[in-house]
Amino acid sequence: MLTAADVAAARDRIRGHLRTTPLLQADASALQRDTPSRHAAAATVWLKLEQLQHTGSFKARGAYNRILTAAAHGQLTDAGVVAASGGSAGLAVAHAAATQAVPARVYVPETAPAVKRAKLADLGATVVAVGTKYADAYDAAMADIAETGALFCHAYDQPEICAGQGTLGAELLEQTGGVDTILVAVGGGGLVAGIAAATEGRAHVVGVEPATIPTLHTALAEGGPVDVDVSGVAADALGATRIGGIAHAVATRTGVTSVLVDDADIVAARTLLWQKFRLVVEHGTAAAPAALLAGAYRPAAGERVAVVLCGANTDPSDLA
């Protein structure tokens, strides 16, 4: 079971390899609509600018912890590491592997955009395109591991990955001196699991999900991970079909709650972050501030709220 001790160990292990990402403090009203129900004096909000992390997302934390843990235990071979992801997880694994001079193979569906494949190649990874959907790439990665003995880096459901992601939560508490609530976008759940474990008993973690991809919300209601349909503007980043088992277990133990936001509010929150703060984030990341914008989460007066901006692997050309 993932705990704060696991996160602390991960933090010691990856210290010096990651950026300490900054905070931006804002009044809650800057992230809420001008409506009579707005809690203008509700809270102070910190934006955790994790989109400034290596490769543009929090995923580098988990990738480093997975690879460095394996190295410390003699689990790395000449076969290197393998990941199945054409997005932020693949980029993070490729980056972390390159800095440790470890070969990396990243399996992606043939539909993965050429620009993403190029980024992976630029980081030194061997990119293998297989099939038309993520499941095809995942199956191919599993076959690679069975044949070569390479180390697999899961996108979100491995203890070392989750513990590494949780270092963001520990860092956040130190930077702020403590908060009451942390809003974090949820896809497969590696980040919410890590943050909830890191801050257990010290902050309330709220998972924010698109209404079109309610992995955590459905699992909490059903008593366990179940498959959900995937669609909407954030599907490229938050498109896991079910929450990870680690995330569900930690969320249940620590009292994580879930709120849902619509695509229109996600788009509006992403635009607001650019227009008011000149911050560029991907749609999946914008789900977290969308909870404040839409009123899906309403802070109490004086509440100290942190909003994790977890990634910026996006095309900014539609921001004006």
Summary of the structure (lengths in Angstrom):
residues: 320
radius of gyration: 18.5
end to end distance: 44.6
largest distance: 62.0
contacts: 1245
relative contact order: 0.17
helix: 47%
strand: 17%
